[in-house]
Amino acid sequence: MGFGIELKDEWGAQLDTVADPQNILDRLLPVPGDSSNPMLGSIDPYGDTVFNVIQINWFLSEWSAVLAKAQTAEEQELTSKITAMAQRVRDGIGLYLKFVGD
């Protein structure tokens, strides 16, 4: 089972979600703890990881490498949905991008 990715507001309400039941992100993300990708390398595959508006620009900068690796239609669809959710965090107020590990 892969990640669940959620767009949350400051009260914890879920505004959007996308699932990764085929664990696509496992082959696209850097390994946990990768110091050359401090945002993406901090995503915990077995726990929850939350990015706020301050962190999201760094996240999006690193995310561009994930987008470049996405080759199949499934990979591109998943990564583009996550990109859209991250952009909403960047452009909104009181929003968070949450990765829920299994």
Secondary structure, 3 states (H helix, E strand, C coil): CCCEEEEEECCCCEEEEEECCCCCHHHHCCCCCCCCCCCHHHCCCCCEEEECHHHHHHHHHHHHHHHHHCCCHHHHHHHHHHHHHHHHHHHCCCEEEEEECC
